């Protein structure tokens, strides 16, 4: 019975799509055919299977999820969304250290939704990928967590705060020390602005970086062997933006805010 139920749920796209459709609201057969773009004969075969498994019922000329169906489909949707996140870019997820993502956020990886792999052109290999840069400059607020140092970021973020963008950064102590030593002028200018904040994280940050704005979220992980390459997974979905904000807050809560360069030496 368990294997039969699993087959009912996952071995037919038509059954899967119908269950997800009925999770929204009950539908009559004409609505089902039009929305799913199927013929009567094709969908009725699947409906009979779902009725026989006790997942849907037919009442008042409407097809709806049974009580059991509601419970199962509610649990099924996050799994399907998670599979969707990974399957779209399987090479990336397989070869990168996803265990670097905090457990509470990894459990919600399906919130990323549809992701796009982005990387800079070969002649800009050490610069911010163009798709990310374009969205950064039009953002109202920017929040980033970073455990690696990108030389392009000091000037980029100083320019953003000059134009009024709210920028908050969480960095590791080694990154902050390099900023303080090699980019003193940029860091000092950054710290004088009311719309700029920087935090030094007290806990390990094992992901390379995470950037979230009002327009996009981009996550960059290290390869499993620890090597970093300048690329990221980018999502524009609202659930991904919330996921990225929660990831930022996770690290910010374990960080110390820096208000002037000298205070790090106190």
N, C-alpha and C positions, 0 to 999 in steps of 0.2 A: 504493500500500500504506500509506503514512504517513497519508493522509487517511482511508482505510478504518479503520485502527486507531484513530485519534482519534474517529471516529464511533462505533465500537464502545464506546469507553470513556465518552464524554460525551453521546451523543445519546439515551440511554435511561436513565431513572431505575432501571428494573428491573435492567438489566445492572450499572449502577454499584452499586446496593444489594447485588446478589448477590456481586459481586467483593469488596466491603468485608466482607460476612458471611463469605465463605470465607477471608478473610485471618485471621480469628479462629481457625478450625479447619474441617476437612472436615465436610460435612453430607450427610445423605441427603435424598431429595426431599421426604419428609414434613416434616422439620425446616425445610427451605427454604420450603415452602409456608406452614407455620404462622408462622414468624418474620416473613416478608415479607408475609404475608396476601395470597397470590396463588393463582390456580388452576393446576392442572397444565398445561393447554394454554398459558396465558399465559407461564409461566416456562420451559417446555420449549423454546419458540421462542427465547428468549434464551439458554438453555443451549447449544443447537445452534450459535448464532452464536459464542458464546465458545469453544466447543470447536473450531470451524472456524478461529478466529483463533489457536489454540494457547495460549489464556489459562487454560483449565481442562481438567481431565481427569476421567474417570470410572473409578474403581477400587474393587473390593470393595464395590459398592453405595453408594459415597460420591463426592460431587463435591468436588474440591479444586483449588487453584491449581496450575498447572504451574510449573516452575522460572522460566520467563520471566514468568508471571503474578505470581509472588511479587515479583519485582524491580519490575515495572511498577506494581502496586497499592501497594507500599510507597512509591513516588515519587508516586503519584497522590493518596494521602490528604492530605498536607500542602497540595497545590494546591487540593483540594476544600475543605479547612478554611479556607484563605486566602480563597478565593472566598466562603465562607460568612460570614466576618468582615466583608468589605467589602459584600457584597450586602444584608445585613440592615440596614445603616445607610449606604447609598451616598451620600446627600446630605451626611452629616457628613464622610466620608472624602474625598469629591471636593472639598469647599470648604475643607478645613483643610490645614495644612502638615505632611503626614506625613513629609516629609524631615527634620523636626526630630528624629525618633526616631533614635537611634544605629543605624548600619547593622546591627550584629550583632543588635540587638533587632528591627529592621524585618524582617530575614530570618526571624524567628520570630513574626511577627505573628499567625500561625494559632493560637499558644498562647492568645490572648485568648478564643477560642471564642465562645460566644454573649454578645453585649454588649447593654446597654440604655442608651439615650440618657436622661440625667437632667439636669434644670435646675430652678432654684427657681421657685416661683410668682411671679406678677407683683408681689405685695405683699412678697416677700422677695428681690427681684432681686439684691441685693448681699450676700446671706447664703449660707451653705453650703447646697446643695440638701438638702432634708429627708431623702431616701433615704440620702444619704451621711452626714449627721449622725447619723441613727438607728443606722447601723452603726458609726460612729466610737465612739460612747459605750459600745458593748458589746464593743469590741475589746480584746484583751490587749496587742497591740503595734501601733504605727503608724509607718510610714516614709513621708516625703514629700520629693519634690524640687519646688522651686518657683522660677520666675523672675519671678513677679509678686506684688504685695503685696495680700493680702486682709485688711481690717481685722477680719474675724470670727475669724481664726486665733489671734492672741495669747491672747485670753481662753479660746477653746476648748481650746487645748493646755495652758494652765496648769491648767484644770479637769481635763483628762484625767490629767495627771501627779499631781495631788493625790489622785486616786482610785486611783493605782497603775499606770496604763497606761504601758508602755514607749514613749517617743516619740523618734524620731530625725528630724531635719530637715536637708536640704541646701538652702541658699538661695544666691542670687547676692549679690555684694557690695552692689549698690544696695538689695536687700531687707533685708539685714542692717543697713545704715546707717540705713534708715528705722526699723527695729525699735529700734535703739540710740538714735535721736534722739527718736522719738515715743512709744515704748512701753518706756521704760527700766525702769520698775518691774516690768512683766510679764516682760521679758527677764531681769532680775536674779533674779527669783523662779524662773524656768525654769532658769537656769544653776546654781542651788543644789541642784537635785534630782538624786539618783543615777540616776533612771530617765529622765532627759532629756539629749539630746545635740543639738548643733547644729553644722553644718559650713558653711563658706563655700566655694563652688566656684570653682576657679581657671580652669576651662575654660568656654566658652560653653554656656549652657543655653537652647536654642531652643524647647523645649516650654513650655507655660504651667505645668503641674503634673502630677505623678503621685503618687497616694496608694495605698499598699498596706498592708493589715492582715491579720490572721489570718482575716478574713471576706470581704474584697472587694479589688478593684483598680479604681481610677478614673483615667482618663487624660484630660487636658484640653489641647487644642492651640489654637494661634492660627489665625485665618483666614489664608488665603494672602496677604491684603493687610496682615497684621500686627495686625489688630484682635482684641481679646480679648472673649469673651462668657462669662458664668458658666455653663458647661455642661460635661458630661463624658460619656465612654463608660465604663460600669461593667460589670464582669464578676465573677461569683462562682466561676468555675471554678478548680480547683486549678492547672492549667497557667498560668492568668492570674496567680495569686498569685506563682508562681515567676518569671514574666516580670517582674512588677512589682518583686520583690525584686532581680532581676538588674539592672534599670534603675536602681534606687536605688544599688546597689553600684557600678555604672559611674561614677556621679557622685561618690559618696563617696570612691572611690579617687583622684579628682582634686580633693579638697577639703582644707581645713585645719580641724581641729576647734577650736572656740572654747570655752574653759572659764571665761573671765571677760571682761567687757566691755572692760576696759582693755587686754587683750592685743592687741586689734586695732590699737592705736595704737603698739605696740612696734616 
